[in-house]
Amino acid sequence: MPLPDFIPSQTIYYGVPGCGKSYEVNKVINAELDKYGVTDKEYHKVRCVFHPEYCNADFVGQIYPYVKPDNGGVEYRFKPGPFAEIVRRAYRNPAEPFFLVIEEINRGNAAAIFGEMFQLLDRIRPEDGPEELSGNIYNTGWSSYGVTNIDVNAYIRQKSTDNPEKIEYDDSVPYGNEIKFINNTAVRLPPNLSIYATMNTNDQNVFTMDNAFQRRFKSKMIRNVLDENSAQYKTEIDDTGVCWGDFREWINEKILLPQTAILKADDKCLGGWFITGEKINGVDKIKKEDFAEKVLKYLWDDVFKRNKSGEIFVKDDKVNSLSDLIDAFETSVGFESFEKIFKMNDVDKAKLQKQANT
């Protein structure tokens, strides 16, 4: 299929922890790569993770000292970040689609990390018509504005066996329009480059993205659903007789109850893949210690931190801390592991053992 049919996308996939955001991004990208007959999929996508210490130099690239062999002295070289790397690949291969994937985009200061490259997020729309600048004609999909960055420019043009110093696109190349990329050409996002990001709506101590940044991306919520017939749903929680899917549905109902008074309760719910099991004697199981350290800790420290002795956990002098909770769960046998720590009536017990009783 000819690449001119490709429409670049800038989309943030968001949802609760474990709902499958990264899985959905990979599925979308792989479908696009299959559509255009790309076989070397890893080369066509670059992935990075934003975090509080991540900065513009990490993302775009920076100058590093390099010690030459045999006491040849020190020279300074540009070390590309994931942004410069994927932009270079997209420029060098205009007939193929490329993808930048940003995991956990709101765990870092996205506006500061992008820096001046923020300007490149505005794309030329079909109704805008082509833009001509310095003899180059930029059509639909190119960045509306360019950024002058001599290091990124030089890296894109860097000499190698497959990368000449000057890049010339002519009408024989998709999106060509006789564009010449030389040493003083401003950097733009090409039409064959898309940006996908994931955002966990329940992350603690995250950075808020301003409206100017967010409106340059489309948003897509990943629904928090899990098929009852899936292996993930039926994964057993050790010896408790409770499967993951039934527990998840039950606890999410509790999280959403008005009387629990949880702020932004929707964002606190457990996603279908919040935890996964492993094969034990041929059966998918979640080990007790894994369930305790991941799920119970999350519920105690985050979801119900203001309601530890109310609607959810038992009122028992033996369970006054997270360590008490974990000990009670891990040292009990069978369904008693849940009875020891959660406040339950007969309806609750039936819901937790729904899959086991079918």
GULOGU-671752 format. One line per 5 residues: number of its first residue (from 0); for each residue x negated, y negated, z negated of C-alpha. Coordinates in nm, 4 decimals, always signed. Layout:
REM residues N
NUM = X Y Z | ... .
//
This chain:
REM residues 358
0 = +0.0000 +0.0000 +0.0000 | -0.1461 -0.3426 +0.0882 | -0.2557 -0.5499 -0.2095 | -0.0592 -0.8628 -0.1053 | +0.2408 -0.6785 -0.2537 .
5 = +0.0667 -0.6922 -0.5938 | +0.2043 -0.9549 -0.8338 | -0.0326 -1.0504 -1.1184 | +0.1212 -1.0356 -1.4634 | +0.0434 -1.1958 -1.7992 .
10 = +0.2490 -1.0096 -2.0572 | +0.2413 -0.9612 -2.4348 | +0.3916 -0.6349 -2.5591 | +0.5062 -0.6680 -2.9201 | +0.6740 -0.4519 -3.1815 .
15 = +0.6447 -0.2812 -3.5190 | +0.3409 -0.0745 -3.6224 | +0.3246 +0.2528 -3.4317 | +0.6034 +0.1830 -3.1812 | +0.3841 +0.2591 -2.8783 .
20 = +0.2643 -0.0793 -2.7517 | -0.0773 +0.0376 -2.6315 | +0.0796 +0.3493 -2.4826 | +0.3231 +0.1357 -2.2818 | +0.0442 -0.0929 -2.1581 .
25 = -0.1596 +0.2065 -2.0406 | +0.1451 +0.3547 -1.8698 | +0.2174 +0.0316 -1.6806 | -0.1457 -0.0146 -1.5741 | -0.1901 +0.3461 -1.4633 .
30 = +0.1307 +0.3253 -1.2604 | -0.0010 +0.0162 -1.0816 | -0.3376 +0.1787 -1.0140 | -0.1679 +0.4912 -0.8806 | +0.0538 +0.2762 -0.6615 .
35 = -0.2496 +0.1270 -0.4890 | -0.4439 +0.4525 -0.4687 | -0.7126 +0.3610 -0.7240 | -0.8976 +0.6656 -0.8568 | -1.1705 +0.5047 -1.0720 .
40 = -0.9220 +0.3702 -1.3260 | -1.1683 +0.2888 -1.6040 | -1.3615 +0.0500 -1.3799 | -1.0419 -0.1417 -1.3051 | -0.9573 -0.2291 -1.6635 .
45 = -1.1518 -0.3877 -1.9468 | -1.0223 -0.3657 -2.3021 | -1.1061 -0.5817 -2.6036 | -0.9677 -0.6314 -2.9544 | -0.9145 -0.9713 -3.1147 .
50 = -0.9954 -1.0065 -3.4851 | -1.0671 -1.2949 -3.7263 | -1.4414 -1.2986 -3.6507 | -1.3980 -1.2756 -3.2716 | -1.4950 -1.5967 -3.0918 .
55 = -1.5101 -1.7565 -2.7477 | -1.8704 -1.6461 -2.6927 | -1.7751 -1.2829 -2.7623 | -1.4833 -1.3021 -2.5215 | -1.6272 -1.5040 -2.2334 .
60 = -2.0008 -1.4455 -2.2704 | -2.3109 -1.6050 -2.4168 | -2.6821 -1.6592 -2.3631 | -2.9097 -1.4070 -2.5349 | -3.2909 -1.3947 -2.5613 .
65 = -3.4473 -1.1041 -2.3742 | -3.8020 -0.9844 -2.4427 | -3.9771 -0.8843 -2.1219 | -4.1775 -0.5593 -2.1141 | -4.5530 -0.5589 -2.1708 .
70 = -4.5585 -0.8847 -2.3670 | -4.4136 -1.0691 -2.0720 | -4.2583 -1.3304 -2.2958 | -3.8984 -1.4183 -2.3638 | -3.6315 -1.5213 -2.1189 .
75 = -3.2697 -1.6087 -2.1755 | -2.9985 -1.4136 -2.0009 | -2.6218 -1.4391 -1.9850 | -2.4509 -1.1493 -2.1599 | -2.0952 -1.1260 -2.0250 .
80 = -1.7975 -1.0748 -2.2495 | -1.4925 -0.8744 -2.1405 | -1.3398 -1.1819 -1.9754 | -1.6394 -1.2559 -1.7521 | -1.6816 -0.8849 -1.6778 .
85 = -1.3282 -0.8280 -1.5491 | -1.3197 -1.1590 -1.3587 | -1.6415 -1.0619 -1.1785 | -1.5046 -0.7208 -1.0839 | -1.1827 -0.8766 -0.9551 .
90 = -1.3716 -1.1340 -0.7466 | -1.6025 -0.8681 -0.6058 | -1.3175 -0.6333 -0.5092 | -1.0343 -0.8544 -0.3808 | -0.8449 -0.5629 -0.2239 .
95 = -0.8001 -0.3800 -0.5586 | -0.5994 -0.4623 -0.8761 | -0.7768 -0.5250 -1.2083 | -0.6538 -0.5566 -1.5654 | -0.7750 -0.7253 -1.8836 .
100 = -0.6217 -0.5644 -2.1940 | -0.6273 -0.7565 -2.5229 | -0.5332 -0.5459 -2.8242 | -0.3983 -0.7201 -3.1365 | -0.3983 -1.0635 -2.9734 .
105 = -0.2621 -1.2347 -3.2860 | -0.5298 -1.0975 -3.5194 | -0.7707 -1.3558 -3.3794 | -0.7332 -1.7252 -3.3042 | -0.6268 -1.6701 -2.9431 .
110 = -0.6362 -2.0366 -2.8392 | -0.9897 -2.0791 -2.9762 | -1.1071 -1.7485 -2.8290 | -0.9874 -1.8436 -2.4814 | -1.1226 -2.1974 -2.5216 .
115 = -1.1376 -2.3812 -2.1906 | -1.0373 -2.0621 -2.0091 | -0.6884 -2.1338 -2.1424 | -0.6419 -2.3573 -1.8366 | -0.6719 -2.0562 -1.6082 .
120 = -0.3531 -1.8989 -1.7429 | -0.1372 -2.1237 -1.5232 | -0.0885 -1.9444 -1.1916 | +0.0237 -2.0771 -0.8529 | +0.3829 -1.9670 -0.7905 .
125 = +0.5256 -1.8834 -0.4465 | +0.7399 -2.1966 -0.4542 | +0.4356 -2.4147 -0.5316 | +0.2745 -2.3490 -0.1951 | -0.1006 -2.3213 -0.1304 .
130 = -0.3483 -2.5609 -0.2901 | -0.6590 -2.6826 -0.1077 | -0.9713 -2.7887 -0.2936 | -1.3252 -2.8354 -0.1614 | -1.2343 -2.6558 +0.1577 .
135 = -1.0883 -2.3539 -0.0240 | -0.7204 -2.2694 +0.0089 | -0.5715 -2.1071 -0.3010 | -0.2446 -1.9236 -0.2559 | +0.0093 -1.7540 -0.4821 .
140 = -0.1438 -1.5796 -0.7835 | -0.4632 -1.7844 -0.8147 | -0.5063 -2.0046 -1.1208 | -0.3544 -2.3468 -1.0644 | -0.6639 -2.5086 -1.2140 .
145 = -1.0295 -2.4150 -1.2174 | -1.2898 -2.4284 -1.4932 | -1.6500 -2.5240 -1.4263 | -1.8709 -2.2771 -1.6098 | -2.2156 -2.2333 -1.4590 .
150 = -2.2919 -1.9154 -1.6550 | -1.9753 -1.7319 -1.5518 | -2.0109 -1.8640 -1.1971 | -2.3692 -1.7374 -1.1738 | -2.2717 -1.4025 -1.3232 .
155 = -1.9961 -1.3551 -1.0648 | -2.2483 -1.4308 -0.7878 | -2.5353 -1.2425 -0.9545 | -2.7534 -1.0680 -0.7003 | -2.7430 -0.6907 -0.6862 .
160 = -2.7079 -0.4226 -0.4242 | -2.3336 -0.4787 -0.4106 | -2.3103 -0.8407 -0.5194 | -2.4569 -1.1098 -0.2905 | -2.5298 -1.4605 -0.4108 .
165 = -2.2448 -1.6074 -0.2065 | -1.8978 -1.4553 -0.1852 | -1.6892 -1.5327 +0.1209 | -1.3275 -1.4288 +0.1587 | -1.1784 -1.4538 +0.5047 .
170 = -0.8355 -1.3745 +0.6446 | -0.9260 -1.0067 +0.6846 | -0.9271 -0.9687 +0.3047 | -0.6047 -0.9796 +0.1017 | -0.5626 -1.3268 -0.0487 .
175 = -0.8657 -1.4403 +0.1525 | -0.7639 -1.7699 +0.3088 | -1.1310 -1.8359 +0.3894 | -1.2332 -1.8947 +0.0290 | -1.6047 -1.9404 -0.0383 .
180 = -1.7323 -1.8893 -0.3922 | -2.0656 -2.0690 -0.4235 | -2.2741 -2.2168 -0.7045 | -2.0475 -2.5171 -0.7642 | -1.7120 -2.3412 -0.7212 .
185 = -1.4879 -2.3615 -1.0267 | -1.3870 -2.0296 -1.1803 | -1.0231 -1.9243 -1.1409 | -0.8296 -1.6099 -1.2131 | -0.7840 -1.4312 -0.8799 .
190 = -0.4453 -1.2909 -0.7741 | -0.5588 -0.9316 -0.8222 | -0.6189 -0.9782 -1.1973 | -0.3501 -0.9246 -1.4615 | -0.3715 -0.9743 -1.8381 .
195 = -0.1832 -0.7510 -2.0817 | -0.1870 -0.7926 -2.4597 | -0.0389 -0.6172 -2.7620 | +0.0902 -0.7860 -3.0754 | +0.1850 -0.6176 -3.4016 .
200 = +0.4736 -0.8189 -3.5453 | +0.3970 -0.7025 -3.8997 | +0.0260 -0.7844 -3.9168 | -0.0750 -0.9563 -4.2386 | -0.2990 -1.2645 -4.2421 .
205 = -0.2728 -1.3112 -3.8676 | -0.3065 -1.6259 -3.6592 | +0.0034 -1.7956 -3.5252 | -0.0017 -1.8507 -3.1504 | +0.1196 -2.1957 -3.0512 .
210 = +0.4011 -2.2421 -2.8006 | +0.1682 -2.3768 -2.5318 | -0.0254 -2.0505 -2.5383 | +0.2738 -1.8191 -2.5680 | +0.4716 -1.9686 -2.2815 .
215 = +0.1947 -1.8764 -2.0378 | +0.2735 -1.5132 -2.1084 | +0.5858 -1.3095 -2.0624 | +0.6963 -1.1209 -2.3731 | +0.8263 -0.7656 -2.3843 .
220 = +0.9493 -0.5995 -2.7020 | +0.8793 -0.2283 -2.7362 | +1.1863 -0.0634 -2.8852 | +1.1314 +0.1355 -3.2016 | +1.2834 +0.4639 -3.0875 .
225 = +1.1761 +0.8264 -3.1168 | +1.3449 +1.1129 -2.9325 | +1.4898 +1.3693 -3.1745 | +1.3819 +1.6462 -2.9400 | +1.0203 +1.5308 -2.9194 .
230 = +0.7348 +1.7156 -3.0848 | +0.6411 +1.3960 -3.2689 | +0.9870 +1.3751 -3.4281 | +0.9756 +1.7381 -3.5389 | +0.6238 +1.7224 -3.6851 .
235 = +0.6438 +1.8599 -4.0391 | +0.5103 +1.6749 -4.3411 | +0.2985 +1.9492 -4.4962 | +0.4981 +2.1866 -4.7205 | +0.7842 +1.9459 -4.7975 .
240 = +1.0356 +2.0857 -4.5504 | +1.0814 +1.7309 -4.4162 | +0.9947 +1.6355 -4.0608 | +0.8432 +1.3004 -3.9696 | +1.1384 +1.1870 -3.7582 .
245 = +1.3940 +1.2413 -4.0356 | +1.1780 +1.0655 -4.2942 | +1.1150 +0.7726 -4.0607 | +1.4860 +0.7252 -3.9884 | +1.5721 +0.7478 -4.3580 .
250 = +1.3081 +0.5038 -4.4797 | +1.3818 +0.2556 -4.2002 | +1.7472 +0.2531 -4.3086 | +1.6311 +0.1706 -4.6616 | +1.4021 -0.1052 -4.5358 .
255 = +1.6922 -0.2705 -4.3538 | +1.9332 -0.2584 -4.6495 | +2.0356 -0.6121 -4.7584 | +1.9783 -0.5299 -5.1259 | +1.6095 -0.4612 -5.0687 .
260 = +1.5735 -0.8298 -4.9742 | +1.2702 -0.7721 -4.7535 | +1.1570 -1.0733 -4.5544 | +1.1558 -0.9985 -4.1782 | +1.2671 -0.6425 -4.2501 .
265 = +1.2784 -0.5458 -3.8810 | +0.9037 -0.5997 -3.8570 | +0.8358 -0.3752 -4.1584 | +0.9975 -0.0640 -4.0102 | +0.7843 +0.2386 -3.9277 .
270 = +0.7187 +0.3051 -3.5613 | +0.7518 +0.6534 -3.4178 | +0.3745 +0.6946 -3.3903 | +0.2827 +0.5222 -3.7175 | +0.1207 +0.8527 -3.8123 .
275 = +0.0544 +1.1685 -3.6134 | -0.0124 +1.5240 -3.7196 | -0.2538 +1.7948 -3.6189 | -0.2294 +2.1614 -3.5322 | -0.2393 +2.3820 -3.8429 .
280 = -0.1946 +2.7531 -3.7700 | -0.0367 +2.6601 -3.4390 | +0.2188 +2.4218 -3.5923 | +0.2129 +2.0405 -3.5802 | +0.1842 +1.9159 -3.9372 .
285 = +0.1024 +1.5933 -4.1187 | -0.1244 +1.6627 -4.4147 | -0.0057 +1.5381 -4.7518 | -0.3173 +1.3332 -4.8124 | -0.2834 +1.1636 -4.4727 .
290 = +0.0842 +1.0877 -4.5318 | +0.0077 +0.9511 -4.8781 | -0.2838 +0.7309 -4.7752 | -0.1186 +0.5906 -4.4622 | +0.2575 +0.5928 -4.5132 .
295 = +0.3029 +0.5744 -4.8897 | +0.0280 +0.3162 -4.9273 | +0.1912 +0.1011 -4.6572 | +0.5314 +0.1268 -4.8266 | +0.3950 +0.0523 -5.1748 .
300 = +0.1467 -0.2239 -5.0911 | +0.3320 -0.3948 -4.8089 | +0.6971 -0.3115 -4.7481 | +0.8276 -0.2723 -5.1031 | +0.5619 -0.4625 -5.2939 .
305 = +0.8299 -0.6806 -5.4580 | +1.0726 -0.3942 -5.5121 | +0.8652 -0.1112 -5.6554 | +1.1070 -0.0202 -5.9326 | +1.4325 -0.1058 -5.7581 .
310 = +1.6181 +0.0605 -5.4755 | +1.3441 +0.2846 -5.3387 | +1.0941 +0.4246 -5.5868 | +1.1940 +0.6156 -5.8994 | +1.2059 +0.4356 -6.2317 .
315 = +0.9581 +0.6547 -6.4124 | +0.6824 +0.5698 -6.6577 | +0.4646 +0.8199 -6.4736 | +0.4766 +0.6203 -6.1474 | +0.3524 +0.2693 -6.2202 .
320 = +0.0818 +0.2309 -5.9592 | -0.0168 +0.3446 -5.6127 | -0.2494 +0.6077 -5.7579 | +0.0374 +0.7415 -5.9710 | +0.2576 +0.7541 -5.6627 .
325 = +0.0011 +0.9429 -5.4566 | -0.0790 +1.1851 -5.7397 | +0.2891 +1.2640 -5.7939 | +0.3408 +1.3275 -5.4233 | +0.0290 +1.5369 -5.3620 .
330 = +0.0522 +1.7539 -5.6743 | +0.4178 +1.8453 -5.6289 | +0.5328 +2.1393 -5.4197 | +0.7869 +2.1443 -5.1388 | +1.0715 +1.8923 -5.1292 .
335 = +0.9954 +1.7990 -5.4900 | +0.7119 +1.5843 -5.3506 | +0.9744 +1.3371 -5.2318 | +1.2065 +1.3789 -5.5302 | +0.9227 +1.2847 -5.7658 .
340 = +0.8665 +0.9432 -5.6080 | +1.1802 +0.8291 -5.4233 | +1.5157 +0.7388 -5.5712 | +1.7623 +0.9666 -5.3878 | +2.1228 +1.0817 -5.4018 .
345 = +2.2706 +1.3863 -5.2291 | +2.3282 +1.1926 -4.9055 | +1.9634 +1.0838 -4.8995 | +1.8466 +1.4405 -4.9549 | +2.0640 +1.5649 -4.6704 .
350 = +1.9246 +1.3004 -4.4335 | +1.5667 +1.3870 -4.5213 | +1.6281 +1.7555 -4.4565 | +1.8484 +1.7094 -4.1489 | +1.6065 +1.8696 -3.9028 .
355 = +1.5201 +2.1507 -4.1421 | +1.8878 +2.2413 -4.1787 | +1.9601 +2.2595 -3.8040 .
//
